Amino acid sequence: MSSTPENRLASFWIKEATVVTVIVINAVVLFLDAFPSINARTSGILHWVDYGCLIFFIIEAAIKIRRAGSFQGYWQIGLNKLDFIIVVASLPLLASPFVGENLEDVAILLLLRLGRLLRFSRLMRSVPHATEIWHGVVRALRASVAVLLVLFVLTLILAMGANLLFGDIPEAAEYFGDPLKAFYSLFKVVTIEGWYEIPDRLARLGVAEAKILQMRLYFIGSVLIGGLLGLSMANAVFVDEMTADNTNEVERMVMELRRELQEFREEMRQGKRG
């Protein structure tokens, strides 16, 4: 590729240091723009900087697609997939200078403004070994699906039990009045998030002591089974898969060492026979 001014500009545009710098600027702008006082004082300047960053990312994607020779070649790179999805999610914001404040009144476009926050996530690409970490997370999530499904079913069973046991208590209707409310309440219990607060609050409201004791015992069992045991198992599977690359490398080295040791022993036996 000839070193023309256009090619040099394109190379500078997609250079990792340039991209990371723009990502950091965009992240800082998004952070500051969330403060109403700062937003009012800057008179929309931060919005225009954010708009400029979006244009930069669109051009970056176009340059990379052109250099890859095709969209398929561009898409084969893992980080490019995330970058392209973020850019596409942000595209509706290109209309903001033309519709002005009306953009805030359109619900679907308001939701798509989350694309700004997705661009914030591109900071992860500057983390050392980001690709290896991302692959490890994906591998861990795949391995954790079965465990998460078991936890979901377990929580659902506990929720249905709580609904049957405590749903008829008037003071507990907001927690166990129907299966969905009970599921949310038991989900907090299973995640060990203020699991004791519901019985204590209902006790202050005058619920019978027998029911409160039953509820506390039920919650203790839910914490032990779903919280400590279930979440510990999920964490173990997730961490094991995250470190699988290192484990596989150690296993490969051990197998190689065993093979070399066997070859050495075989050579020693042949030497003794000779």
Beta strands, then each sheet from edge to edge (+ up, - down):
end
